[in-house]
Structures are given as structure tokens and as C-alpha cells.
Amino acid sequence: MSSMVVSPCINVCRMDAQTGLCLGCFRTIEEIADWSRASDAQRLRVLLAVERRRVEHDPLGCAAGGDFRGDCER
């Protein structure tokens, strides 16, 4: 049975040493490793955490290209 919850991966797989988050999807290495065997409920919890992290670390939405940047238009 396949999951209905789609991975947030955008194929920019680089871990930020300071935050411990993937620069593309804002997941931790543990969340990435566990994703394939996680239940839909677990995946939804990860996606909620990802969205909180995205807002916290990239409030202007500059990371669409996979980097935490401060150089986007304000």
C-alpha cells in the first residue's frame, strides 16, 4: 500500500551544518532516513515541522532554489 503523503524533497540534498536541516526540504537527516517507512500520520507531523522550519529559517521564501539566502527582493 502506498502513502498518500508526498515527500517534501526537491532534489537539493545538502545538509546545513549549523541547523542540521536539509537546505532543500528542511528535514533532519533522521526524518529523511525514516520517511520511507513512516506512516501517513508520522509524515504529516514531519510536514508540519518542515513548514514551521521553513518560516523560521526562510521567512521571505528565498530558499526555493535550495539555499538559505538573505539576498532575495524584499
Order of alpha helices (4+ residues) and beta strands (2+ residues): alpha-alpha
